Amino acid sequence: MGMNATQLIKMANQIGAFFASQPNAAQARADFAVHLKKQWDPQMRVALYAHIDASAGEGLSAFALEAMRDQRAEIEPVAKSA
């Protein structure tokens, strides 16, 4: 099941809109990261980072992009070494 960047961006923006309403911005970004790590398949997270790296995060909300960058170490799956 491949997901294209457009679908991933839409989902990340919807999740971001929910967390962005929290009063503490740093906590909101951390909670966003936890949600993606728990709910999103590793391939989805890899694909969204590929999009961010290729296009500077085109289409992502300011909150979602900032959270993705700020929390990259937390969200991005670690490549499994063979």
C-alpha positions as CSV (number, residue, x, y, z in Angstrom):
1,M,0.0,0.0,0.0
2,G,1.8,3.1,-1.2
3,M,0.8,6.5,0.1
4,N,1.6,9.5,-1.9
5,A,3.1,12.7,-0.4
6,T,-0.2,14.6,-0.9
7,Q,-2.1,12.1,1.4
8,L,0.7,12.2,4.0
9,I,0.8,16.0,4.0
10,K,-3.0,16.2,4.4
11,M,-2.8,13.8,7.3
12,A,0.2,15.5,9.0
13,N,-1.6,18.9,8.7
14,Q,-4.8,17.5,10.2
15,I,-2.8,16.0,13.1
16,G,-0.8,19.2,13.4
17,A,-3.9,21.3,13.6
18,F,-5.1,19.3,16.6
19,F,-1.8,19.5,18.5
20,A,-1.1,23.2,17.5
21,S,-4.0,24.2,19.6
22,Q,-2.1,23.2,22.8
23,P,-0.9,26.2,24.8
24,N,2.7,24.9,25.1
25,A,4.3,24.8,21.6
26,A,7.3,22.6,22.6
27,Q,5.0,20.1,24.3
28,A,2.7,20.2,21.2
29,R,5.5,19.3,18.9
30,A,6.6,16.5,21.2
31,D,3.1,15.1,21.4
32,F,2.8,15.4,17.6
33,A,6.0,13.3,17.3
34,V,4.7,10.6,19.7
35,H,1.5,10.4,17.8
36,L,3.3,9.9,14.4
37,K,5.7,7.4,15.9
38,K,2.8,5.3,17.4
39,Q,0.3,5.6,14.7
40,W,2.2,5.9,11.4
41,D,3.9,3.0,9.7
42,P,7.7,3.6,9.3
43,Q,7.3,3.8,5.5
44,M,4.9,6.6,5.9
45,R,7.3,8.5,8.1
46,V,10.2,7.8,5.7
47,A,8.1,9.0,2.8
48,L,7.2,12.3,4.5
49,Y,10.8,13.0,5.4
50,A,11.8,12.3,1.8
51,H,9.2,14.9,0.7
52,I,10.5,17.4,3.2
53,D,14.1,16.9,2.1
54,A,13.2,17.1,-1.6
55,S,10.8,20.1,-1.4
56,A,11.6,22.0,1.8
57,G,8.2,20.7,3.1
58,E,6.0,22.1,0.5
59,G,2.3,21.8,1.4
60,L,2.9,21.2,5.1
61,S,1.5,23.6,7.7
62,A,4.1,25.7,9.6
63,F,3.4,23.7,12.7
64,A,3.6,20.3,11.1
65,L,6.9,21.2,9.3
66,E,8.4,22.7,12.4
67,A,7.4,19.7,14.5
68,M,8.8,17.3,11.8
69,R,12.1,19.2,11.8
70,D,12.3,19.7,15.6
71,Q,11.4,16.1,16.4
72,R,13.2,14.4,13.5
73,A,15.3,12.2,15.7
74,E,12.2,11.0,17.5
75,I,9.9,10.5,14.4
76,E,12.2,9.3,11.7
77,P,12.7,5.5,11.7
78,V,16.2,4.3,12.3
79,A,17.5,2.5,9.3
80,K,18.0,-1.2,10.1
81,S,21.5,-2.3,9.3
82,A,21.7,-5.6,7.5
